[in-house]
Amino acid sequence: MSKGGKLIIFSAPSGSGKTTIVRHLLQQPELNLAFSVSATSRPRRGKEKQGQHYYFMSTSEFKNHIKNEDFLEWEEVYRDCFYGTLKSEVERLWEEGKNVIFDIDVAGGLRIKKKFPEQTLAVFVKPPSVDELKIRLKKRSTEDDDKINMRIAKASVELATAPQFDKIIKNYELEKALEESHQLVADFVNVEKPKKE
């Protein structure tokens, strides 16, 4: 893979608010960010669109991509439920002259950081507590209790990896977390943050 722009990773347990932060950052033109769309073998939910939310593929398609080494990182998050970052996706965004931002699983985030240590900023978004996570996941109403409990169990393991990231942002108060994230990324991509009028 060619060395392109910067890579900015936001990882966190499910329900920590990383997606909200990443969406906010993508709306800041001076950061010159583009979102890396992950591939997954899980079925679509609700109004999700192919190529916009995820590249949806069958488990066997996903396994073929693994065999062909098409992924920058991938993981079997739950049995037969794969997520990964296609090398071609990052290459495409780099060719457009963009810095690439990821909203990915903790293990995947750390793998990318290891491959591109110099050009990666890895940020861990920390929720107030595991109890708060459970409340947020239930509010989403996208999954049954079993799935939520699986995510909560995984969250405890993921929280232990926080010190391996470059920065930890505590998302106890969203406005503050957005502000802090913006400053971090602006510093990393070397741009002046626009002054508030």
C-alpha positions as CSV (number, residue, x, y, z in Angstrom):
1,M,0.0,0.0,0.0
2,S,1.2,3.5,-0.8
3,K,1.8,6.0,2.0
4,G,-0.9,8.6,1.6
5,G,-2.5,11.0,4.1
6,K,-3.0,10.7,7.8
7,L,-5.1,8.0,9.4
8,I,-7.4,8.9,12.3
9,I,-8.9,6.1,14.3
10,F,-11.8,6.3,16.7
11,S,-12.4,3.1,18.6
12,A,-14.6,2.4,21.6
13,P,-17.0,-0.1,23.0
14,S,-20.4,0.0,21.3
15,G,-22.6,2.8,22.6
16,S,-19.7,5.1,23.7
17,G,-20.6,7.8,21.1
18,K,-17.7,7.3,18.7
19,T,-20.0,7.4,15.7
20,T,-21.5,10.8,16.8
21,I,-18.0,12.2,17.2
22,V,-16.8,10.9,13.8
23,R,-19.9,12.3,12.1
24,H,-19.2,15.7,13.7
25,L,-15.5,15.7,12.6
26,L,-16.5,14.8,9.0
27,Q,-18.5,18.0,8.9
28,Q,-15.4,20.2,9.5
29,P,-14.0,21.0,6.0
30,E,-10.6,22.3,7.3
31,L,-9.8,18.8,8.6
32,N,-10.0,17.3,5.0
33,L,-11.4,14.0,6.3
34,A,-13.1,11.2,4.4
35,F,-14.8,8.2,6.1
36,S,-13.4,4.7,5.6
37,V,-16.5,2.5,5.0
38,S,-15.9,-0.9,6.5
39,A,-16.9,-4.2,5.0
40,T,-19.1,-6.6,7.0
41,S,-20.8,-10.0,6.7
42,R,-23.6,-9.0,9.0
43,P,-27.1,-8.3,7.5
44,R,-28.2,-4.7,6.9
45,R,-30.2,-2.9,9.5
46,G,-33.0,-0.5,8.8
47,K,-32.1,2.1,6.2
48,E,-28.4,1.1,5.8
49,K,-27.1,1.6,2.3
50,Q,-24.5,-0.5,0.5
51,G,-21.2,1.5,0.1
52,Q,-22.4,4.3,2.4
53,H,-22.8,2.6,5.8
54,Y,-20.9,-0.6,5.0
55,Y,-19.8,-2.8,2.1
56,F,-22.2,-5.7,2.8
57,M,-21.0,-9.1,1.6
58,S,-21.7,-12.7,2.3
59,T,-19.6,-14.6,4.8
60,S,-18.0,-16.6,1.9
61,E,-17.2,-13.4,0.0
62,F,-15.6,-12.0,3.1
63,K,-13.5,-15.1,3.6
64,N,-12.3,-14.8,0.0
65,H,-11.1,-11.3,0.6
66,I,-9.3,-12.5,3.7
67,K,-7.6,-15.3,1.6
68,N,-6.6,-12.7,-1.1
69,E,-5.2,-10.4,1.6
70,D,-7.5,-7.5,0.6
71,F,-7.9,-6.2,4.1
72,L,-5.8,-3.8,6.1
73,E,-7.4,-5.3,9.2
74,W,-10.3,-7.7,9.8
75,E,-11.9,-9.4,12.7
76,E,-14.5,-12.0,13.4
77,V,-16.4,-10.0,16.0
78,Y,-19.0,-12.7,16.7
79,R,-19.3,-16.1,15.1
80,D,-19.5,-15.7,11.3
81,C,-19.9,-12.0,11.8
82,F,-16.9,-10.3,10.2
83,Y,-15.9,-6.7,10.0
84,G,-12.8,-5.3,8.1
85,T,-11.2,-2.4,6.3
86,L,-10.5,-3.0,2.6
87,K,-7.0,-1.7,1.5
88,S,-8.7,-0.5,-1.7
89,E,-11.0,1.8,0.3
90,V,-8.1,3.6,2.0
91,E,-6.1,3.8,-1.2
92,R,-9.2,5.4,-3.0
93,L,-9.5,8.0,-0.3
94,W,-5.7,8.7,-0.2
95,E,-5.8,9.2,-4.0
96,E,-8.5,11.9,-3.4
97,G,-5.9,13.6,-1.2
98,K,-7.9,13.0,2.0
99,N,-7.1,12.1,5.6
100,V,-8.9,8.9,6.4
101,I,-11.1,8.6,9.5
102,F,-12.2,5.3,10.9
103,D,-15.0,4.4,13.3
104,I,-13.9,0.9,14.1
105,D,-13.6,-1.8,16.7
106,V,-10.7,-1.6,19.2
107,A,-8.7,-4.6,17.9
108,G,-9.0,-3.3,14.3
109,G,-7.9,0.2,15.4
110,L,-4.8,-1.1,17.1
111,R,-3.9,-3.2,14.1
112,I,-3.9,-0.2,11.8
113,K,-1.9,1.8,14.3
114,K,0.7,-1.0,14.3
115,K,0.9,-1.0,10.5
116,F,1.2,2.8,10.1
117,P,2.6,4.0,13.4
118,E,3.9,7.3,12.1
119,Q,0.8,8.5,10.3
120,T,-1.9,7.2,12.6
121,L,-3.7,8.9,15.5
122,A,-5.6,6.3,17.5
123,V,-8.2,7.7,19.9
124,F,-10.2,5.7,22.4
125,V,-13.6,7.0,23.4
126,K,-14.4,6.2,27.0
127,P,-18.0,6.0,28.2
128,P,-18.9,7.2,31.7
129,S,-19.5,3.6,32.8
130,V,-20.5,0.2,31.7
131,D,-24.0,0.8,33.2
132,E,-24.3,4.0,31.1
133,L,-23.3,1.9,28.0
134,K,-26.1,-0.5,28.7
135,I,-28.6,2.3,28.9
136,R,-27.4,3.8,25.6
137,L,-27.5,0.4,23.8
138,K,-31.1,-0.3,25.1
139,K,-32.2,3.2,24.0
140,R,-31.0,2.4,20.4
141,S,-33.5,-0.5,20.3
142,T,-31.7,-2.1,17.4
143,E,-30.8,-5.3,19.2
144,D,-32.3,-7.9,21.5
145,D,-31.1,-8.3,25.1
146,D,-28.7,-11.2,24.3
147,K,-26.9,-9.1,21.7
148,I,-26.7,-6.2,24.2
149,N,-25.3,-8.4,26.9
150,M,-22.7,-9.8,24.4
151,R,-21.7,-6.2,23.6
152,I,-21.5,-5.3,27.3
153,A,-19.3,-8.3,28.0
154,K,-17.0,-7.3,25.1
155,A,-17.0,-3.7,26.4
156,S,-15.3,-4.6,29.6
157,V,-12.5,-6.3,27.7
158,E,-12.2,-3.3,25.3
159,L,-12.0,-0.8,28.1
160,A,-8.9,-2.5,29.3
161,T,-7.1,-1.7,26.0
162,A,-7.6,2.1,26.4
163,P,-4.0,2.7,27.5
164,Q,-2.7,1.3,24.2
165,F,-4.2,4.2,22.3
166,D,-2.5,7.6,21.7
167,K,-5.3,9.5,23.3
168,I,-8.3,8.8,25.5
169,I,-11.4,11.0,25.2
170,K,-13.9,10.7,28.0
171,N,-17.4,11.1,26.5
172,Y,-19.2,12.0,29.7
173,E,-20.5,15.3,28.1
174,L,-20.9,15.2,24.4
175,E,-20.1,18.9,23.7
176,K,-16.8,18.7,25.5
177,A,-15.9,15.4,23.8
178,L,-16.6,16.9,20.4
179,E,-14.5,20.0,21.1
180,E,-11.6,17.9,22.4
181,S,-11.8,15.5,19.4
182,H,-11.8,18.4,17.0
183,Q,-8.7,20.0,18.6
184,L,-6.9,16.6,18.7
185,V,-7.5,15.9,15.0
186,A,-6.8,19.6,14.0
187,D,-3.4,19.4,15.7
188,F,-2.6,16.0,14.2
189,V,-3.4,17.1,10.6
190,N,-1.7,20.4,11.3
191,V,-4.5,22.8,10.6
192,E,-5.7,25.9,12.4
193,K,-9.0,25.5,14.0
194,P,-11.4,28.2,12.7
195,K,-12.1,30.9,15.2
196,K,-15.7,31.2,16.4
197,E,-17.3,34.4,15.2
